Amino acid sequence: MSAAFLKKILNTAALLTLMAGASAAFAHAHLEQSTPAADSTVSNVKELRLAFTEGVEQAFTKVVLTHDQAPVAVSSIKTEPANKKILIVTPAQPLPAGTYNVKWNAVSVDTHKSTGDYSFTVSN
């Protein structure tokens, strides 16, 4: 193997490594999992747990919970102390039966913004 060919392989490997690192550095916090899960039917909801792919900034992350297009009062929205990827949303009152929509706007710890929404149903 010639030195020029080996140098070309090493340069290509270095470039691919840099590109992979750059894509991770510019990633956004996407919703990875939620409880209650999207499109699920549950019987009792005390809190919503939104798990993101990256840590989120609690102060700049918003969640709006609606029932029949009317806002539902929320007593707190905070990140889990040991895991900034988990956002805990606590409704002010128990949720009556019906369909709920969750709309979120997250700001990840690297300041990138992302948005999304999902629905779930509470049964009697």
Sequence and secondary structure as in RCSB ss.txt:
>XXXX:A:sequence
MSAAFLKKILNTAALLTLMAGASAAFAHAHLEQSTPAADSTVSNVKELRLAFTEGVEQAFTKVVLTHDQAPVAVS
SIKTEPANKKILIVTPAQPLPAGTYNVKWNAVSVDTHKSTGDYSFTVSN
>XXXX:A:secstr
  HHHHHHHHHHHHHHHHHHHHHHHT    EEEEES TT EES  S EEEEESS B GGG EEEEEETTEE  EE
EEEEETTEEEEEEEEESS   SEEEEEEEEEEBTTS EEEEEEEEEE  
